[in-house]
Amino acid sequence: DSIIENLELNAMVSEALTQLTDTQRRRLLMFAEGLSFREIARLENTSHSKICKSIEQARKKIINFLKFF
């Protein structure tokens, strides 16, 4: 059962990630890998506040998407 549940969860996460823009997805995945907002901003050559906003918007999109499951 846990293998099936993991597969279903992976499918939901993959589908949720398709709801994001390429930029949001890239930044969210960097954050998930352990990079700080400041590190991501430095890599993306942008401001800390833009990274915060981008990741927050991505988080909201994913939460809204997952509400239907």
C-alpha positions as CSV (number, residue, x, y, z in Angstrom):
1,D,0.0,0.0,0.0
2,S,2.8,2.5,0.9
3,I,4.4,2.0,-2.6
4,I,1.1,2.9,-4.2
5,E,0.6,5.9,-1.9
6,N,4.1,7.1,-2.7
7,L,3.4,6.8,-6.4
8,E,0.1,8.7,-6.1
9,L,1.8,11.4,-4.0
10,N,4.6,11.7,-6.5
11,A,2.1,12.1,-9.3
12,M,0.2,14.8,-7.4
13,V,3.4,16.7,-6.7
14,S,4.5,16.5,-10.3
15,E,1.1,17.7,-11.5
16,A,1.2,20.5,-8.9
17,L,4.6,21.6,-10.2
18,T,3.1,22.0,-13.7
19,Q,0.9,24.7,-12.4
20,L,3.9,26.9,-11.8
21,T,5.8,29.1,-14.2
22,D,9.3,27.9,-15.1
23,T,10.8,30.6,-12.9
24,Q,8.6,29.7,-9.9
25,R,9.4,26.0,-10.4
26,R,13.1,26.6,-10.7
27,R,13.2,28.8,-7.6
28,L,11.0,26.6,-5.5
29,L,13.2,23.5,-6.3
30,M,16.3,25.4,-5.4
31,F,14.7,26.3,-2.1
32,A,13.6,22.7,-1.6
33,E,17.3,21.6,-2.2
34,G,18.3,23.8,0.8
35,L,19.3,27.1,-0.8
36,S,18.4,30.2,1.1
37,F,16.4,33.1,-0.5
38,R,19.6,35.1,-0.5
39,E,21.6,32.4,-2.2
40,I,18.8,31.9,-4.9
41,A,18.7,35.7,-5.4
42,R,22.5,35.8,-5.9
43,L,22.3,32.9,-8.4
44,E,19.3,34.5,-10.2
45,N,20.9,37.9,-10.2
46,T,17.8,39.5,-8.6
47,S,16.6,40.8,-5.3
48,H,15.8,38.9,-2.2
49,S,12.3,40.3,-2.2
50,K,11.6,39.0,-5.7
51,I,12.7,35.6,-4.6
52,C,10.4,35.7,-1.6
53,K,7.5,36.8,-3.7
54,S,8.1,34.2,-6.4
55,I,8.3,31.3,-3.9
56,E,5.3,32.5,-1.9
57,Q,3.2,32.7,-5.1
58,A,4.4,29.2,-6.0
59,R,3.5,27.9,-2.6
60,K,0.0,29.4,-2.9
61,K,-0.5,27.9,-6.3
62,I,0.5,24.4,-5.1
63,I,-1.8,24.7,-2.0
64,N,-4.7,25.8,-4.1
65,F,-4.1,22.9,-6.5
66,L,-3.8,20.3,-3.8
67,K,-7.1,21.4,-2.1
68,F,-8.9,19.5,-4.8
69,F,-7.5,16.2,-3.6
